[in-house]
Amino acid sequence: MAGGQAEIAERLLARNAAVNAKDIEGHTALWIAIHAPAITTSAQKSAPVDTTAVADVLRRHGGSE
């Protein structure tokens, strides 16, 4: 799934999305990808989503924590 998330990030950034926009708590998307990744839950288990590819995309586009 992370590949799809990274592709979406690439497309948004290609259309001039603000790479270092902050949320209400002052965190950037890169900070969230590194420090607070989403949790996926299935019938078998819960696990953090691998956001490494998204973090790489954000860094390539000048993202900062």
Secondary structure, DSSP 8 states (H G I E B T S, - for coil): -HHHHHHHHHHHHHTT--TT-B-TTS-BHHHHHHHS--EEE-SS-EEE---HHHHHHHHHTT---
